[in-house]
């Protein structure tokens, strides 16, 4: 194989980038974090999620290059374009396995995934189950609007029975998915519920999720003003609803209690339903690696391979 | 068996000893009989004795049991295929005997387990029958509890005697195989081996001795195609991958799962095929080319994500270990019917690279080439292997690993500015910077499946779409131009040119050798780069009256196999025709020659 075929040109040396130690770098301003102007409809709940994500980045003094924002397909999944950081706009429903690939190979990065109810509970449903089961470290915010918005009002997996959409003109008939129940039973180690109309609570949940060592998921009710207006009024005190926090005495490590809490009818509760510490896939893989690398200690990669080849002679 | 004219003198009724340059041994039994182990020992021994070797096996796709064969061809000279006809058939059961006697050449030796096989008197005149109570004698040698276990090693002893194989080397191989297990297992295995070796095959008229092989440079390593492919990926610096089990791809993922942690990497078993390709793409995006793979049905599932890889210009290596299709098809049989999906699978204009290794050694080197093409051109690269190459064992010269192994750790040093889809890059070739890289301008890129501008932000601009489509195409055109012109095997001009790809190189070259020895004007060319095609093929084709594309797939609606159709579309040359087949088995040399003759005779198809 000729070298010219595959030789990659060098980047051209080190750049005179200010090499301030991490601790001395200032936190980012909103202006520095914001990228494209969001293309969402005016009044969309997703604006609030984006604003609070910026706030989180500011507050936690994260730096551009360490943030990786991943999304699938849907209105909410446009998210990465609006964030000035390394980002990925992947295919419908598969953002989680993609983000897992990043998380498992790059422990130095904060991996955030944003998406909607279609991504999470319909086309990508099985990936939610398995990312949860494996407890891969990342934060996943499901912006749930109970409807397919990008394709203009079809029934979503969380649309309530009776919801009239273009694919259920007489009203939806299929039992909707209960996100909290689904996530708890799948084995997610951090499961929380919030709403875009309560910014303080949303930020609080994002912070707690980010601090969790494992797969942390937030279902954030985020209204689609265009195709399901008023869907979450019952959860919004400003619209005459009630914002019920998870009871103070709820034991977040009690799976059954969390499941019961999730059974309450809409608007249900908001807060952390379930949170336990279980070894992450990241940690489990690192442990396997440490054990196996102990056996080849001091060897260069080619020498490890050479050892394998000795057995093939 | 190619015998030399020199025959050792016989004396006192002892069997005649013939010097041979090669032998083809077919072992037929059931899948639990450990016949692959015998074949493996023979192949490894050949490797250590500087001989060439090639094996061929069939396995049932049933969950447990079923007839299975393993064929080994060992030679002191070049071995190109696993051979058309066997010199020796070792048959454990009646069905093995009856089902495979046809694969034995006339006058060949059938060595059968007289405890299970009743010879057919009609066949005894054509084939030399040697009955040994293999099962009974194995039990006698190692005790009654062993049952069927051990009869494979007993048979290895018989074969070792028949071919005067190096006992010390074989003992060492057996010992290595059972190292770490209960000591009694090794003791039993050696006991069975020696019992077989010392069995007096009274009615055997001759034994054989391999001629000395040509001295090889350095050592040989012995492995199958899936192993070579996996180790090649490791040598190339791949440290992350994801997959879902499917035959015959699973071996690759099992090996990578086991080995990568030693190098600080991981291979993840995912919930499905789509998650596998997605996770691998995530790994690639994170900075280091990752690998995924599958066989037929799994490749179909991955196509949407591969399209994203093309659009987002993400490097990725996808191994497709082809099997019989469509749908679940023939999971344990070989076919080359995934060329179309590899080249064109997916919606939209999505050019990607497709390469096909030609033998086991090539699996190792092409895995490295795939990684490097993916890195340089930021594109998914499909490696088209197949069931035959994945399971067959060959010996090849040990690679110089110190020289070959690559470090492809991502460069995360800061950059001033970065446009992952820059339209001013020469030949449209760009590389993305991995997350973790600080970009001084403060403008960060998005890897995306939407049509985009140079930074990866979405666009609906007709002009940008045209420019980006062209960018993704141009880089592959540049790759195509840089590829080496394939070399013709045999004279560059003549009557018939056989064109092949992938695992068929051996039998095609042997067909060329055989045809030329018989005075026919036949050459061949093997295409390793399927998409883009290498330059210079039209000039090669111009040197021949007939161009036959030999491939293991269907002739299609219009009479051409998958590569055949691609070459016709590319070169508009009516003399390109197909020699295809879909029996799920590798090409026999004879088959290729007969088909070439009949195709020449049939003349150009009238439409």
HADDOCK unambig.tbl for C-alpha pairs under 7 A between the chains (distance, minus, plus):
assign (segid A and resid 5 and name CA) (segid B and resid 479 and name CA) 6.99 0.50 0.50
assign (segid A and resid 5 and name CA) (segid B and resid 482 and name CA) 6.14 0.50 0.50
assign (segid A and resid 6 and name CA) (segid B and resid 372 and name CA) 5.33 0.50 0.50
assign (segid A and resid 6 and name CA) (segid B and resid 373 and name CA) 5.49 0.50 0.50
assign (segid A and resid 6 and name CA) (segid B and resid 376 and name CA) 5.60 0.50 0.50
assign (segid A and resid 7 and name CA) (segid B and resid 376 and name CA) 6.69 0.50 0.50
assign (segid A and resid 8 and name CA) (segid B and resid 376 and name CA) 5.42 0.50 0.50
assign (segid A and resid 14 and name CA) (segid B and resid 413 and name CA) 6.96 0.50 0.50
assign (segid A and resid 15 and name CA) (segid B and resid 414 and name CA) 6.59 0.50 0.50
assign (segid A and resid 15 and name CA) (segid B and resid 415 and name CA) 6.29 0.50 0.50
assign (segid A and resid 15 and name CA) (segid B and resid 416 and name CA) 6.71 0.50 0.50
assign (segid A and resid 17 and name CA) (segid B and resid 414 and name CA) 6.79 0.50 0.50
assign (segid A and resid 17 and name CA) (segid B and resid 440 and name CA) 6.67 0.50 0.50
assign (segid A and resid 65 and name CA) (segid B and resid 435 and name CA) 6.04 0.50 0.50
assign (segid A and resid 65 and name CA) (segid B and resid 436 and name CA) 4.62 0.50 0.50
assign (segid A and resid 65 and name CA) (segid B and resid 437 and name CA) 5.58 0.50 0.50
assign (segid A and resid 65 and name CA) (segid B and resid 438 and name CA) 5.11 0.50 0.50
assign (segid A and resid 66 and name CA) (segid B and resid 435 and name CA) 6.76 0.50 0.50
assign (segid A and resid 66 and name CA) (segid B and resid 436 and name CA) 5.07 0.50 0.50
assign (segid A and resid 68 and name CA) (segid B and resid 435 and name CA) 6.77 0.50 0.50
assign (segid A and resid 81 and name CA) (segid B and resid 446 and name CA) 6.89 0.50 0.50
assign (segid A and resid 81 and name CA) (segid B and resid 457 and name CA) 6.47 0.50 0.50
assign (segid A and resid 84 and name CA) (segid B and resid 443 and name CA) 6.55 0.50 0.50
assign (segid A and resid 84 and name CA) (segid B and resid 444 and name CA) 5.64 0.50 0.50
assign (segid A and resid 85 and name CA) (segid B and resid 444 and name CA) 5.11 0.50 0.50
assign (segid A and resid 86 and name CA) (segid B and resid 435 and name CA) 5.66 0.50 0.50
assign (segid A and resid 86 and name CA) (segid B and resid 444 and name CA) 5.56 0.50 0.50
assign (segid A and resid 86 and name CA) (segid B and resid 445 and name CA) 5.78 0.50 0.50
assign (segid A and resid 86 and name CA) (segid B and resid 446 and name CA) 6.15 0.50 0.50
assign (segid A and resid 87 and name CA) (segid B and resid 445 and name CA) 6.63 0.50 0.50
assign (segid A and resid 87 and name CA) (segid B and resid 446 and name CA) 4.66 0.50 0.50
assign (segid A and resid 87 and name CA) (segid B and resid 447 and name CA) 6.34 0.50 0.50
assign (segid A and resid 88 and name CA) (segid B and resid 446 and name CA) 5.34 0.50 0.50
assign (segid A and resid 88 and name CA) (segid B and resid 447 and name CA) 4.73 0.50 0.50
assign (segid A and resid 88 and name CA) (segid B and resid 448 and name CA) 5.85 0.50 0.50
assign (segid A and resid 89 and name CA) (segid B and resid 447 and name CA) 6.18 0.50 0.50
assign (segid A and resid 89 and name CA) (segid B and resid 448 and name CA) 4.68 0.50 0.50
assign (segid A and resid 89 and name CA) (segid B and resid 449 and name CA) 6.48 0.50 0.50
assign (segid A and resid 90 and name CA) (segid B and resid 448 and name CA) 6.11 0.50 0.50
assign (segid A and resid 90 and name CA) (segid B and resid 449 and name CA) 6.17 0.50 0.50
assign (segid A and resid 91 and name CA) (segid B and resid 449 and name CA) 6.99 0.50 0.50
assign (segid A and resid 94 and name CA) (segid B and resid 275 and name CA) 6.81 0.50 0.50
assign (segid A and resid 94 and name CA) (segid B and resid 278 and name CA) 6.74 0.50 0.50
assign (segid A and resid 97 and name CA) (segid B and resid 275 and name CA) 5.22 0.50 0.50
assign (segid A and resid 97 and name CA) (segid B and resid 278 and name CA) 5.56 0.50 0.50
assign (segid A and resid 97 and name CA) (segid B and resid 279 and name CA) 4.75 0.50 0.50
assign (segid A and resid 98 and name CA) (segid B and resid 278 and name CA) 4.70 0.50 0.50
assign (segid A and resid 98 and name CA) (segid B and resid 279 and name CA) 4.41 0.50 0.50
assign (segid A and resid 98 and name CA) (segid B and resid 281 and name CA) 6.36 0.50 0.50
assign (segid A and resid 98 and name CA) (segid B and resid 282 and name CA) 4.37 0.50 0.50
assign (segid A and resid 99 and name CA) (segid B and resid 282 and name CA) 5.95 0.50 0.50
assign (segid A and resid 100 and name CA) (segid B and resid 279 and name CA) 6.02 0.50 0.50
assign (segid A and resid 100 and name CA) (segid B and resid 282 and name CA) 6.93 0.50 0.50
assign (segid A and resid 101 and name CA) (segid B and resid 279 and name CA) 4.30 0.50 0.50
assign (segid A and resid 101 and name CA) (segid B and resid 280 and name CA) 6.01 0.50 0.50
assign (segid A and resid 101 and name CA) (segid B and resid 282 and name CA) 4.24 0.50 0.50
assign (segid A and resid 101 and name CA) (segid B and resid 283 and name CA) 4.43 0.50 0.50
assign (segid A and resid 102 and name CA) (segid B and resid 282 and name CA) 5.03 0.50 0.50
assign (segid A and resid 102 and name CA) (segid B and resid 283 and name CA) 5.23 0.50 0.50
assign (segid A and resid 102 and name CA) (segid B and resid 286 and name CA) 5.23 0.50 0.50
assign (segid A and resid 105 and name CA) (segid B and resid 283 and name CA) 6.18 0.50 0.50
assign (segid A and resid 105 and name CA) (segid B and resid 286 and name CA) 6.90 0.50 0.50
assign (segid A and resid 106 and name CA) (segid B and resid 286 and name CA) 6.68 0.50 0.50
assign (segid A and resid 109 and name CA) (segid B and resid 436 and name CA) 6.93 0.50 0.50
assign (segid A and resid 130 and name CA) (segid B and resid 271 and name CA) 6.56 0.50 0.50
assign (segid A and resid 288 and name CA) (segid B and resid 261 and name CA) 6.79 0.50 0.50
assign (segid A and resid 289 and name CA) (segid B and resid 261 and name CA) 4.52 0.50 0.50
assign (segid A and resid 289 and name CA) (segid B and resid 262 and name CA) 6.22 0.50 0.50
assign (segid A and resid 289 and name CA) (segid B and resid 264 and name CA) 5.82 0.50 0.50
assign (segid A and resid 292 and name CA) (segid B and resid 261 and name CA) 6.31 0.50 0.50
assign (segid A and resid 292 and name CA) (segid B and resid 262 and name CA) 5.22 0.50 0.50
assign (segid A and resid 293 and name CA) (segid B and resid 261 and name CA) 6.97 0.50 0.50
assign (segid A and resid 293 and name CA) (segid B and resid 262 and name CA) 4.78 0.50 0.50
assign (segid A and resid 296 and name CA) (segid B and resid 262 and name CA) 6.91 0.50 0.50
assign (segid A and resid 301 and name CA) (segid B and resid 263 and name CA) 6.38 0.50 0.50
assign (segid A and resid 302 and name CA) (segid B and resid 401 and name CA) 5.68 0.50 0.50
assign (segid A and resid 302 and name CA) (segid B and resid 402 and name CA) 5.52 0.50 0.50
assign (segid A and resid 302 and name CA) (segid B and resid 405 and name CA) 5.82 0.50 0.50
assign (segid A and resid 306 and name CA) (segid B and resid 401 and name CA) 6.80 0.50 0.50
assign (segid A and resid 309 and name CA) (segid B and resid 221 and name CA) 6.80 0.50 0.50
assign (segid A and resid 312 and name CA) (segid B and resid 221 and name CA) 5.41 0.50 0.50
assign (segid A and resid 312 and name CA) (segid B and resid 222 and name CA) 5.40 0.50 0.50
assign (segid A and resid 312 and name CA) (segid B and resid 223 and name CA) 6.50 0.50 0.50
assign (segid A and resid 313 and name CA) (segid B and resid 44 and name CA) 6.65 0.50 0.50
assign (segid A and resid 313 and name CA) (segid B and resid 47 and name CA) 6.75 0.50 0.50
assign (segid A and resid 313 and name CA) (segid B and resid 48 and name CA) 6.28 0.50 0.50
assign (segid A and resid 313 and name CA) (segid B and resid 220 and name CA) 6.27 0.50 0.50
assign (segid A and resid 313 and name CA) (segid B and resid 221 and name CA) 4.61 0.50 0.50
assign (segid A and resid 313 and name CA) (segid B and resid 222 and name CA) 5.75 0.50 0.50
